[in-house]
Amino acid sequence: MKITSYSFPVCKSLNEAVVLKCGENVTIKSRQTVMGGDANDAYLLHLSNGEKAFIKVNVRGNADFFWEEARGLRAIEATGTMRVPKIYAAGTDGNISFLLMEYINSGCLSQNFWESLGTGLAKMHQADTSVFVGSGKEYGFITDNYIGAGKQKNTPKTGWIEFFAECRLKPQFKLAERYFDSYLIKAANNLLDNLDKYLYEPERPSLLHGDLWAGNFMADENGEPMLIDPAVYVGCNEADIAMTELFGGFDNRFYEAYFDAMGRIPGYEDRRDLYNLYHLTNHLNLFGRSYLSAVIRIINKYSS
């Protein structure tokens, strides 16, 4: 076993992980399939000491997905602002990789759930980020990670606009060239050259969840909000808010509470589609042509 950044244990077997969490002589008594994810198999584990745990399982070659998920959850936890599942261990066992964590028996949304999610996210966005980037830079993360099944580049940069161009749009545009004609490639390059006309340098960098849609938060056993499945990096807070609106949006109480606590820079609505161009182009690269028209629309909108 070794300890990685943000102190999550990496184990050489699932048995080692269970013993690390619960002590000697504790074993897995039974497991129950948990539905909901499409990238991994997931199970509720019933342990011989009466405790429960949650485990995600994938092939051994995908272990790095779990390393980065654990690192992201630990980073959010380190801000002391939003609850995330406790990480017990990540590891490999034979031909599988796994992530063992706290099992949450999700309850009904509390009366103030959306307000708590909004204010909690604002506090996370206001937390100190210096330990998450390094190299004397302000934007990025200590490692690359994943956005869904896609690789997410997090090379530290001094400025937000530079980071968004070099680590968000450029890599996705490069992957999407098989869908782009010469006109769209020219328009995409023109957009990259003129990002400073549309984006601004934030007053402070923020730790972002990075993939904040409705499937990546949940209610805990008390009905209070918690975050799951992050794709963390340090960036502009508006990028997280834009993602919440990509697939239908959250309850209005969330936005009211968030902006009351965080403040609002004029013109956000004009920048929202540009932030979401990253996610839509990633979806184009992962899932195919059904996302191409949205990508074309946004590139043309900002490159004209």
Legacy VTK file of the C-alpha trace (Angstrom):
# vtk DataFile Version 3.0
C-alpha trace
ASCII
DATASET POLYDATA
POINTS 304 float
0.000 0.000 0.000
1.149 3.562 -0.680
-0.283 6.992 0.017
-0.833 9.359 -2.928
-1.678 13.056 -3.071
-4.476 14.002 -0.660
-3.794 10.799 1.283
-5.992 8.142 -0.251
-4.620 4.607 0.172
-3.770 2.541 -2.910
-4.070 -1.184 -2.205
-2.915 -4.307 -4.025
-6.118 -6.230 -3.320
-9.722 -5.657 -2.319
-9.145 -7.722 0.817
-6.323 -5.360 1.820
-8.664 -2.398 1.313
-11.413 -3.945 3.469
-8.961 -4.792 6.236
-7.497 -1.285 6.055
-10.940 0.191 6.486
-12.400 -2.202 9.080
-9.574 -4.182 10.643
-8.392 -7.798 10.605
-10.859 -10.654 10.109
-13.460 -8.455 8.406
-14.563 -9.837 5.048
-17.153 -9.165 2.361
-20.290 -11.074 3.303
-22.346 -10.245 0.196
-22.673 -7.703 -2.565
-25.658 -6.056 -4.213
-25.624 -4.444 -7.658
-26.221 -0.678 -7.645
-27.706 0.742 -10.838
-27.168 4.213 -12.204
-23.681 4.462 -13.730
-22.721 3.429 -17.246
-18.925 3.617 -17.063
-18.346 1.212 -14.159
-19.960 -1.675 -12.330
-21.060 -0.619 -8.847
-22.002 -2.604 -5.751
-23.182 -2.155 -2.198
-20.947 -4.353 -0.055
-22.252 -5.926 3.155
-19.297 -6.613 5.439
-19.001 -9.292 8.095
-18.857 -6.701 10.902
-22.247 -5.283 9.888
-20.895 -2.231 8.084
-21.602 -1.275 4.487
-19.373 0.140 1.758
-19.767 1.227 -1.843
-17.429 0.005 -4.559
-16.901 0.886 -8.199
-15.221 -1.722 -10.387
-13.629 -1.567 -13.826
-10.929 -3.387 -15.756
-7.400 -3.146 -14.388
-6.279 -0.966 -17.288
-8.707 1.758 -16.221
-7.322 2.092 -12.693
-6.201 5.650 -13.414
-9.851 6.737 -13.692
-10.321 5.769 -10.053
-7.051 7.362 -8.923
-8.183 10.668 -10.405
-11.742 10.396 -9.091
-10.365 9.802 -5.603
-7.950 12.710 -5.940
-10.776 14.981 -7.076
-13.055 13.983 -4.206
-10.222 14.547 -1.748
-9.573 17.990 -3.220
-13.206 19.014 -2.747
-13.159 17.564 0.770
-10.016 19.570 1.546
-11.908 22.837 1.024
-14.200 21.967 3.953
-17.222 23.305 2.070
-19.160 20.481 0.375
-19.667 16.919 1.525
-18.341 14.158 -0.715
-18.184 10.393 -0.134
-15.269 9.344 2.059
-12.595 7.451 0.152
-11.489 4.251 1.859
-9.054 3.000 -0.785
-8.374 2.622 -4.484
-6.577 -0.372 -5.871
-6.254 -3.328 -8.205
-7.041 -6.996 -7.666
-6.272 -9.477 -10.408
-7.763 -8.138 -13.638
-9.926 -5.463 -11.998
-9.444 -1.994 -10.568
-11.673 -0.629 -7.836
-12.576 2.390 -5.752
-13.886 1.612 -2.264
-15.766 4.401 -0.542
-18.464 5.374 1.907
-21.947 4.073 1.181
-24.565 6.840 1.305
-28.194 5.863 1.837
-29.636 8.772 -0.124
-32.681 10.460 1.380
-35.337 12.839 0.106
-34.251 16.401 -0.622
-34.371 18.589 2.466
-36.559 21.706 2.480
-33.514 23.921 1.895
-31.612 21.505 -0.364
-31.226 23.850 -3.334
-30.233 26.828 -1.210
-27.658 24.682 0.602
-26.250 23.410 -2.695
-25.965 26.954 -4.013
-24.287 28.431 -0.946
-22.058 25.368 -0.513
-20.822 25.571 -4.095
-20.181 29.295 -3.688
-18.064 28.597 -0.597
-16.145 25.934 -2.528
-15.523 28.429 -5.320
-14.247 30.944 -2.754
-11.842 28.495 -1.063
-8.062 28.819 -1.341
-6.749 26.971 -4.404
-2.985 27.379 -4.060
-2.384 23.755 -3.050
-4.198 22.367 -6.102
-2.030 23.759 -8.908
1.583 24.418 -7.916
4.375 25.600 -10.229
3.611 29.198 -9.294
0.557 29.083 -11.559
-3.094 29.761 -10.745
-5.144 27.612 -13.159
-5.110 23.873 -13.838
-4.534 20.994 -11.440
-1.672 18.895 -10.103
-2.540 16.049 -12.496
-4.482 15.512 -15.683
-7.767 13.687 -15.118
-10.944 12.735 -16.966
-14.122 14.380 -18.184
-16.428 11.406 -18.563
-14.360 8.872 -20.491
-12.275 11.600 -22.114
-8.851 12.694 -20.976
-8.807 16.175 -19.422
-5.608 18.205 -19.709
-4.778 20.300 -16.633
-1.324 21.736 -17.365
-0.912 24.708 -14.973
-1.208 28.158 -16.570
-0.902 31.700 -15.251
-4.137 32.987 -16.767
-7.664 31.618 -17.132
-8.083 32.568 -20.798
-4.797 30.880 -21.701
-5.819 27.780 -19.746
-9.262 27.599 -21.341
-7.745 27.873 -24.811
-4.788 25.526 -24.368
-6.244 22.906 -22.033
-9.959 22.936 -22.796
-10.874 24.005 -26.328
-7.710 23.195 -28.313
-7.475 19.505 -27.276
-11.173 18.948 -28.003
-11.012 20.776 -31.347
-8.026 18.651 -32.332
-9.919 15.431 -31.572
-12.986 16.735 -33.414
-11.167 17.528 -36.680
-12.638 14.372 -38.220
-16.033 16.099 -37.949
-14.887 19.602 -38.952
-14.679 20.873 -42.531
-12.073 23.457 -43.524
-14.455 26.352 -42.855
-15.191 25.168 -39.303
-11.502 24.571 -38.572
-10.795 28.152 -39.624
-13.665 29.446 -37.496
-12.480 27.436 -34.473
-8.955 28.823 -34.814
-10.357 32.337 -35.115
-12.314 31.785 -31.910
-9.190 30.604 -30.092
-7.304 33.691 -31.257
-10.009 35.999 -29.927
-11.062 34.426 -26.616
-10.037 37.555 -24.741
-12.921 39.381 -26.451
-15.422 37.153 -24.672
-13.846 35.827 -21.453
-12.315 37.726 -18.528
-9.638 36.994 -15.963
-11.419 36.183 -12.663
-10.715 38.126 -9.490
-9.921 34.782 -7.856
-9.406 31.253 -9.200
-11.895 28.626 -8.004
-11.754 24.894 -7.463
-14.382 23.553 -9.851
-16.322 20.305 -9.741
-15.787 20.267 -13.482
-18.738 18.075 -14.529
-21.612 19.575 -12.581
-24.805 18.268 -14.140
-27.815 16.808 -12.338
-26.338 13.303 -12.210
-23.293 14.393 -10.226
-24.852 15.584 -6.999
-27.088 13.736 -4.572
-28.864 14.041 -1.245
-27.212 12.380 1.740
-29.057 10.416 4.427
-30.328 13.713 5.891
-31.423 15.123 2.562
-28.466 17.537 2.391
-26.447 18.049 -0.819
-23.212 16.292 -1.618
-21.060 16.131 -4.744
-19.982 12.982 -6.594
-18.051 12.023 -9.757
-15.945 15.188 -10.136
-13.587 16.249 -12.920
-11.852 18.867 -10.789
-9.539 21.661 -11.799
-8.927 25.263 -10.835
-10.662 27.685 -13.189
-13.324 30.376 -13.439
-16.375 29.721 -11.288
-18.712 30.553 -14.177
-17.645 27.383 -16.000
-19.265 25.248 -13.273
-22.455 27.317 -13.346
-22.648 27.100 -17.131
-22.430 23.305 -16.940
-25.405 23.206 -14.572
-27.480 24.823 -17.325
-26.336 22.623 -20.219
-28.913 19.864 -19.786
-31.951 21.693 -18.443
-30.664 23.598 -15.434
-31.129 23.332 -11.669
-33.913 24.696 -9.501
-34.002 28.525 -9.489
-33.384 28.514 -5.730
-29.910 27.114 -6.413
-28.940 30.040 -8.665
-30.416 32.663 -6.347
-28.481 31.296 -3.363
-25.285 30.848 -5.349
-25.163 34.355 -6.798
-26.245 35.915 -3.485
-23.186 34.333 -1.876
-20.719 34.544 -4.777
-21.697 37.685 -6.603
-22.313 37.930 -10.324
-20.173 39.447 -13.075
-22.302 41.163 -15.752
-22.457 39.364 -19.099
-22.436 35.775 -17.808
-25.278 34.809 -20.167
-23.127 35.955 -23.106
-20.257 33.705 -21.970
-22.281 30.623 -20.964
-22.335 28.904 -24.364
-18.601 29.404 -24.760
-17.895 27.566 -21.496
-20.248 24.771 -22.557
-18.575 24.455 -25.953
-15.921 22.438 -24.135
-18.448 19.918 -22.862
-20.385 19.735 -26.116
-17.221 19.125 -28.140
-16.184 16.461 -25.622
-19.617 14.839 -26.112
-19.114 15.050 -29.875
-15.788 13.247 -29.523
-17.190 10.608 -27.170
-20.682 10.008 -28.561
-20.705 11.184 -32.163
-22.446 13.443 -34.629
-25.613 14.143 -32.674
-23.684 16.945 -30.910
-22.130 18.433 -34.057
-24.868 20.961 -34.831
-24.613 22.473 -31.325
-20.827 22.710 -31.639
-21.090 24.385 -35.050
-23.675 26.855 -33.778
-21.514 27.989 -30.855
-18.267 28.205 -32.828
-19.997 30.321 -35.467
-21.631 32.479 -32.795
-18.303 33.492 -31.257
-16.068 33.498 -34.332
-18.143 35.829 -36.490
LINES 1 305
304 0 1 2 3 4 5 6 7 8 9 10 11 12 13 14 15 16 17 18 19 20 21 22 23 24 25 26 27 28 29 30 31 32 33 34 35 36 37 38 39 40 41 42 43 44 45 46 47 48 49 50 51 52 53 54 55 56 57 58 59 60 61 62 63 64 65 66 67 68 69 70 71 72 73 74 75 76 77 78 79 80 81 82 83 84 85 86 87 88 89 90 91 92 93 94 95 96 97 98 99 100 101 102 103 104 105 106 107 108 109 110 111 112 113 114 115 116 117 118 119 120 121 122 123 124 125 126 127 128 129 130 131 132 133 134 135 136 137 138 139 140 141 142 143 144 145 146 147 148 149 150 151 152 153 154 155 156 157 158 159 160 161 162 163 164 165 166 167 168 169 170 171 172 173 174 175 176 177 178 179 180 181 182 183 184 185 186 187 188 189 190 191 192 193 194 195 196 197 198 199 200 201 202 203 204 205 206 207 208 209 210 211 212 213 214 215 216 217 218 219 220 221 222 223 224 225 226 227 228 229 230 231 232 233 234 235 236 237 238 239 240 241 242 243 244 245 246 247 248 249 250 251 252 253 254 255 256 257 258 259 260 261 262 263 264 265 266 267 268 269 270 271 272 273 274 275 276 277 278 279 280 281 282 283 284 285 286 287 288 289 290 291 292 293 294 295 296 297 298 299 300 301 302 303
